[in-house]
Amino acid sequence: ALMAYVRSDAHSLRDRNRAVWALGRLADPRALPLLEHYYDGGPCDHARRLCQHELRKAIARCRKQPPP
């Protein structure tokens, strides 16, 4: 359900970023393809896209690595 929430344009970016954070806390590797899809390593632009910083942390947790 969280992964569907992240993909949904029906929700605000703020709420979708919270779902990214939750996925990172769960550290479920099944979320990696979704998180990597949205992560490009660029600067954060919270008005237009998902937070790259939160995506990077969530990816690290799902890979069982220490967060950056």
N, C-alpha and C positions, 0 to 999 in steps of 0.2 A: 504494500500500500504506500509506503514512503517513496519508493522508486516511482510509482505512478504520479505521486504528488509532485515530485521534482520535475517530471516531464510536462506537467499540465500548465498550459498558459492561462488557465482559468483562475489561478492563484497568483498572489502578488510575489514579486521576487523576494521580498523580505520573508514571507512564509516558506517559499521554496528553499531559501538559504537555511532556514531553520530545519527543514527536512534533510538537507545535506548534512548539517551538523549532527542530527540524530543518526543518520546512516553511519557517519564516522564513529559515533559513540558505540554503535552496535558492532562495528568492526567485522561485518559480514562480507567475505570476499565476493559473494554473488553480486554485490553492488558495484564492484570495480568497473565493469564495462560501461555502466551508466555514468559514473563519476568521471571516468576518463574521457567519455564523449564530450562532456561539457568543459573539461579542463584544457586550457591551451597555454597556461603559464604566463599569460599577459597580465597587465595591471588590472586591478579591480575597477569595475565600473558598475556600482550597485544600482544605478538607474536603468541600465540596459541589459545586464546579464548576471548570471550567478557569480557569487564571490569566488574569485580564483584562490584566495587564501584559504577559505573554508574547504573548497574542493581539494586543495593540496593536502590539508590536514586529514581530511576524511579518507583520501586515497592511501596515505601513509598508514593510517590505523587499520584499514582493510587489508593492507599488505603485511600487517603485524610488525610495522616499523615504528620507531619513535616518531612522534609528530615533529615536523620541521619548526 
